[in-house]
């Protein structure tokens, strides 16, 4: 069973600084309708590496800020 918070009880959005502290050193995976969509690795100095997921394969990665 899945439980989702409604907007009325959801936490306030993070500031850029809070998200930087939360995400640095982590890889976040994104789903669309329960299907893998992509992954983003957060590194020092707000550098990121993004990759789309295509089926079971990971597409070419792209670096950004």
C-alpha positions, 0 to 999 in steps of 0.5 A: 500500500502506498501513502502520499501526503496531500498538499495540505500536509506536505512539508514546505518546499526546500530552499536552494541551500537546503536542497544542496545540503540534502542532495549532495553526495546522493543519487535521486531516481525519478519515476513517471507513473511508476516507470523509471524516467531518469537519475541524477547524481548530485556532487560538490559545488552544485554539479550534477550528472543526469541520465534518462532511463530507457527500458533496462538501459541507462542512456548517455549521461550529461553533466551540468550545474 
